Amino acid sequence: MGAHPKGDAQIKDNRIAQTTLGQWIAHFPGCLGSKVKDTFQGQLPFLFKVLSVNTALSIQAHPNRELAALLHAQFPEHYPDNNHKPEMAIALTRFQGLCGFRPVEEILGFLKSVPEFRALVGNEAAGELQGSIGDAAQTSQVLKKCFTRMMNCEKKVFVDQLNMLVKRVTEEGAAGKDTSSSNGDLLLRLHSQYPGDIGCFSIYFLNHIILEPGQAMFLGANEPHAYLYGDCIECMACSDNTVRAGLTPKYIDVNTLCEMLSYNPAPASSKIFPCVQDASDPCVSLYDPPVPDFSVIRIQVPASVKQYTVAPVDSASILLVIEGDATATSAAALSDVALRRGTVLFVSANESVSLHITSQSGMNMFRACCLL
C-alpha cells in the first residue's frame, strides 16, 4: 500500500479518473499536507504492508541514504532507487524474527558448543573475539571479522559443516537430548526451508526475537534482520533497496553487506520498540520511530463504542482495517464507505473520518502517516 513505482496502489473507486494512488497524488499534491509535500518533494514518503511469513524471508539489511545513492548508481538492476529504507514490523500474531547482533557472550557460547560454526569462523578470529570483551570498539571490529569470515567461506566448506551440524542435531534430538545449545529447533527449521544456505549459520550471530501481538521492532539502516514466521504489519520509507545475505534464492551481495552492517552487539530485549498511549484518546497508540518518513498509529475501539472519529493529522495517511465492521463518512468522500477486515482507505491530510461501528467486538485498525 503506497505509491512506489514498482507497486503503485490501485484506486478501487471507479468514479475517480486516476487509476493509481501515485497518479492521484501527482494531481492533488496538497493531499499530502504542506510539510510532507515540501519535505518529500511531492511524494508519499512511506510504504505500508501486511506480511504473512510462513517461509523465512532473507537475512538482509537496508542501506542509509548515502550508500543507497551509491549502490543505485553502480548497480541499478539490484538497487532500484536511491532512498534509504528504515522499517518497522508490528506483530499481528506471535511473530519471530532475527534482529541485530547478539551479546558477545552468547556468540562465544555458540562458538564453544557448535564446533561446525567455529570451523567457519576460525580459531584465530574466535580467540580475538574472546579477547575483545570489555572494549566495545575492538569487539565491533572483531565481530565484523568473524561474520565476514563466515560469509566468505567456500561453498563446499560451509555445506559440509552445515550437513554435519544438521546430522548431529537431528541425531541428538532423536535420542531425546536437549539441542538448545546448538539452537537446534531453529536450525532444523531454516535448513528444511533453505538447505545448504549459509544463512542457517547466522542464527548464532543474530538475536532470535519473539514479538507478541502489538509488539514492534524497528530496523534502522545497516541493521541485519530476517523475518522467520508469523503475521505482521510493516511500514517503511518508500524504497525497495535490500542487501541480502542468505536464506534466499535472490542476489546475494556479501561484500556490500559485510561492509555496511552495524556490528553493535545488544540483547534481544533491546530490539523491541515501544508504543506510546495517546494522552487524549484511549483508543490510540503511537509507534513513532526515530526517522521522519513514517509513524504508525494503532486504533483499537472497544465493543462498547459505536461512534468513533478518526482524528485528522497533518499528513496523508493509509488506514487498514484488521478487524471489525463500520460505515465511514467523511466530508471529502463522495459517499459512505463500508469498512470490514482488509479494507484500505487513503485519507488526505487534515481530513477526519467518522465511523459508525456495526460489529459486536469493536474495531482494530492501523494507520500509517508521516508526523513531521
Secondary structure as the mmCIF struct_conf table of DSSP 4:
data_model
#
loop_
_struct_conf.conf_type_id
_struct_conf.id
_struct_conf.beg_label_comp_id
_struct_conf.beg_label_asym_id
_struct_conf.beg_label_seq_id
_struct_conf.end_label_comp_id
_struct_conf.end_label_asym_id
_struct_conf.end_label_seq_id
TURN_TY1_P TURN_TY1_P1 PRO A 5 LYS A 6
BEND BEND1 GLY A 7 GLY A 7
HELX_LH_PP_P HELX_LH_PP_P1 ASP A 8 ALA A 9
STRN STRN1 GLN A 10 GLN A 10
HELX_LH_PP_P HELX_LH_PP_P2 ILE A 11 ILE A 11
TURN_TY1_P TURN_TY1_P2 ASN A 14 ARG A 15
BEND BEND2 ILE A 16 ALA A 17
STRN STRN2 THR A 20 THR A 20
HELX_RH_AL_P HELX_RH_AL_P1 LEU A 21 HIS A 27
HELX_RH_3T_P HELX_RH_3T_P1 PRO A 29 LEU A 32
HELX_RH_AL_P HELX_RH_AL_P2 SER A 34 THR A 39
TURN_TY1_P TURN_TY1_P3 PHE A 40 GLY A 42
BEND BEND3 GLN A 43 GLN A 43
STRN STRN3 PHE A 46 VAL A 53
BEND BEND4 ASN A 54 THR A 55
HELX_LH_PP_P HELX_LH_PP_P3 ALA A 56 SER A 58
STRN STRN4 ILE A 59 ALA A 61
HELX_RH_AL_P HELX_RH_AL_P3 ARG A 65 GLN A 74
TURN_TY1_P TURN_TY1_P4 PRO A 76 HIS A 78
BEND BEND5 ASP A 81 ASN A 82
STRN STRN5 GLU A 87 ALA A 91
BEND BEND6 LEU A 92 ARG A 94
STRN STRN6 PHE A 95 PHE A 101
HELX_LH_PP_P HELX_LH_PP_P4 ARG A 102 PRO A 103
HELX_RH_AL_P HELX_RH_AL_P4 VAL A 104 SER A 113
HELX_RH_AL_P HELX_RH_AL_P5 PRO A 115 VAL A 121
HELX_RH_AL_P HELX_RH_AL_P6 ASN A 123 GLY A 131
TURN_TY1_P TURN_TY1_P5 SER A 132 GLY A 134
HELX_RH_AL_P HELX_RH_AL_P7 ALA A 136 MET A 151
TURN_TY1_P TURN_TY1_P6 ASN A 152 ASN A 152
BEND BEND7 CYS A 153 CYS A 153
HELX_RH_AL_P HELX_RH_AL_P8 LYS A 155 ALA A 174
TURN_TY1_P TURN_TY1_P7 ALA A 175 GLY A 176
HELX_RH_3T_P HELX_RH_3T_P2 SER A 180 SER A 182
TURN_TY1_P TURN_TY1_P8 ASN A 183 ASN A 183
HELX_RH_AL_P HELX_RH_AL_P9 GLY A 184 GLN A 193
BEND BEND8 TYR A 194 TYR A 194
TURN_TY1_P TURN_TY1_P9 PRO A 195 GLY A 196
HELX_RH_3T_P HELX_RH_3T_P3 ILE A 198 TYR A 204
TURN_TY1_P TURN_TY1_P10 PHE A 205 PHE A 205
STRN STRN7 LEU A 206 LEU A 211
HELX_LH_PP_P HELX_LH_PP_P5 GLU A 212 GLU A 212
TURN_TY1_P TURN_TY1_P11 PRO A 213 GLY A 214
STRN STRN8 ALA A 216 LEU A 219
TURN_TY1_P TURN_TY1_P12 ALA A 221 ASN A 222
STRN STRN9 HIS A 225 ALA A 237
BEND BEND9 CYS A 238 CYS A 238
STRN STRN10 VAL A 243 GLY A 246
BEND BEND10 LEU A 247 LEU A 247
BEND BEND11 PRO A 249 LYS A 250
HELX_RH_AL_P HELX_RH_AL_P10 VAL A 254 MET A 260
HELX_RH_3T_P HELX_RH_3T_P4 ALA A 268 LYS A 271
STRN STRN11 ILE A 272 PHE A 273
HELX_LH_PP_P HELX_LH_PP_P6 PRO A 274 PRO A 274
STRN STRN12 VAL A 276 GLN A 277
BEND BEND12 ALA A 279 SER A 280
TURN_TY1_P TURN_TY1_P13 PRO A 282 CYS A 283
STRN STRN13 VAL A 284 TYR A 287
BEND BEND13 PRO A 290 ASP A 293
STRN STRN14 SER A 295 VAL A 301
TURN_TY1_P TURN_TY1_P14 ALA A 303 SER A 304
STRN STRN15 GLN A 307 VAL A 310
BEND BEND14 ASP A 314 SER A 315
STRN STRN16 SER A 317 GLU A 323
STRN STRN17 ALA A 326 THR A 329
TURN_TY1_P TURN_TY1_P15 ALA A 331 ALA A 332
BEND BEND15 ALA A 333 SER A 335
STRN STRN18 VAL A 337 LEU A 339
TURN_TY1_P TURN_TY1_P16 ARG A 341 GLY A 342
STRN STRN19 VAL A 344 VAL A 347
TURN_TY1_P TURN_TY1_P17 ALA A 349 ASN A 350
STRN STRN20 VAL A 353 ILE A 357
TURN_TY1_P TURN_TY1_P18 GLN A 360 SER A 361
STRN STRN21 MET A 363 CYS A 369
#
